[in-house]
Amino acid sequence: MNYNESELLLNIADNVNRYLKKFGVMEISRKTGIDRTLLYRIRQGEILPSLKSLCKLAAAFNATLDDLTTYHKEIKYDTYN
């Protein structure tokens, strides 16, 4: 699947945010050596991280590059039906 840069930015931002809910910015910054400011900018979709940064994030999250760059629709279950 081909992505344009804005789609890729949004996918990465969404996925990084999803993982950071579990780990926290400080912990991931410490594990990866990626500055907190850079992590915040990635989370906001302001910058496209380098491949090196993506690899560090994937390792810290125990995820793949595909996990970080692909759109993942969150499944919500309706408990009322």
C-alpha positions in Angstrom: 0.0 0.0 0.0 1.3 3.4 -0.9 1.0 6.3 1.5 1.5 9.9 1.0 3.6 11.7 3.6 0.6 13.2 5.4 -1.0 9.7 5.8 2.2 8.3 7.0 2.6 11.1 9.6 -0.9 10.5 10.9 -0.4 6.7 11.0 2.9 7.0 12.9 1.4 9.6 15.3 -1.6 7.5 16.0 0.4 4.3 16.6 3.1 6.0 18.7 0.3 7.6 20.9 -1.3 4.2 21.3 2.0 2.6 22.4 2.9 5.6 24.7 -0.3 5.0 26.6 1.2 1.8 27.8 4.8 3.0 28.3 4.9 6.7 28.9 7.1 9.3 27.2 9.8 9.4 29.9 10.4 5.6 29.8 10.5 5.5 26.0 12.8 8.5 25.8 15.2 6.8 28.3 15.0 3.4 26.4 15.5 4.8 23.0 17.7 7.9 23.6 15.1 9.9 21.6 14.6 13.3 23.2 11.2 13.9 24.8 10.7 17.0 22.6 11.2 14.9 19.5 8.8 12.3 20.8 6.1 14.9 21.4 6.6 16.2 17.9 6.2 12.7 16.5 3.1 12.2 18.6 1.6 15.4 17.2 2.3 14.4 13.6 4.6 17.4 13.2 7.6 15.6 11.9 8.3 12.3 10.1 10.8 10.4 12.2 14.0 9.0 10.6 14.2 5.3 9.9 16.7 5.0 12.8 14.2 6.6 15.2 11.4 4.3 14.0 13.6 1.3 14.5 14.4 2.4 18.1 10.7 3.0 18.8 9.7 -0.3 17.3 12.3 -2.1 19.5 11.2 -0.2 22.6 7.5 -1.1 22.0 8.4 -4.7 21.0 6.6 -3.9 17.7 7.5 -4.0 14.0 8.0 -1.1 11.6 4.7 -2.1 10.0 3.0 -1.8 13.4 4.1 1.8 13.6 3.5 2.9 10.0 0.2 1.1 9.1 -3.3 2.4 9.9 -4.9 0.3 12.6 -8.6 0.8 13.1 -9.5 0.3 16.7 -12.3 -2.1 17.1 -15.0 -1.0 19.6 -17.5 -3.5 20.8 -21.0 -2.4 21.4 -21.9 -3.9 24.8 -25.6 -2.9 24.5 -26.4 -5.4 21.6 
